[in-house]
Amino acid sequence: MEMLDIGKTEVAIRAAFKACMSGKQVAYLVPTTILANQQYEAFKERMDKFGVRVELLNRFRKKKEQDVIVKKLKLGEVDVVIRNT
């Protein structure tokens, strides 16, 4: 039996996609700002074509931008939010 090497990001994207398709919202936490940016780009690239709305919250977003994203989350207008811890 051959083992398939699937990375952690791929597993996270697939799990988030499945949750979103079931009507759930996903909060994806990563340890660093750089990794948050990388994961955001990966998630966006994969999920945009399916209409999954992905946002990024990190220290490079202005307070006003963060407030808008949080408001959208509360209204159900964001499916996946990526945030560094």
N, C-alpha and C positions, 0 to 999 in steps of 0.2 A: 504494500500500500504506500503510495507516494504522498508525502506531506506537502501541503501547500503553504508557502510562506506569505502570510498576509500581515502587513504592518499594522501598528496600533492606530494610526490615522485612518486607514482603510476600514478597520473594524468600527471605529467611532463614527465615521461617515455613514456606514451602512446601518448602524444602530439608530443614529439620529434620523436618518431617512425613514426607516420603518416606523419610528415613533411619530414623526410628522405625518406620515400617511395614515396613521391611526388617530389623527386629530390632536396630538399632544404638542406641547412646546418643549424645547430642549435647551438646557443651560450646559455649556461645555466649558469646563474650567481647565486652564493650563498654567504651568508654573512661571512662565516669563512673558514679557510683553512681545519680544521677538517671535516666540513660538505662537503666541496668540495671532499675530499678523500672518504668519505662515499658514496656520490652520484656517484662518478666515479665508485666505485666498483659495486654499484647497477646497473648503466647503462650498464657497461661492461658485467656483468653477464647475463642481460636480452637481450642485443642486439648482442652480439658476434655470437650467433647461426643464426642470420639473415644477417650477413655480414655488419652490421652497424659499422663503424669505430669511436671509441670514444677515445678522448684524454683529458688529464688533464693539465691545466696550473695553477701553484701555486708557491709560494716562495721556495718550496723544489726542484723544477726542476732547474737544472743549466741553465745558460743563453744560452749555446749552444743547449741544449735540447729544450728550449722554442723557439729559432729561427727556429729549424727544424720543430716543430709543427706548427708555424705560416706559414712557407713556404708551408707545406702540406695543411694547410687551404686554402691558396691562390690558390693552384693547384687543389683544390677539392678532395684531398686525405683523408680528415677527414670529417666525417658527423656531429659529435657532439663534441663540445669542452666545457668542464666544467671549470669554473674559479671562484675564489672567488673575491669579490669586495674590 
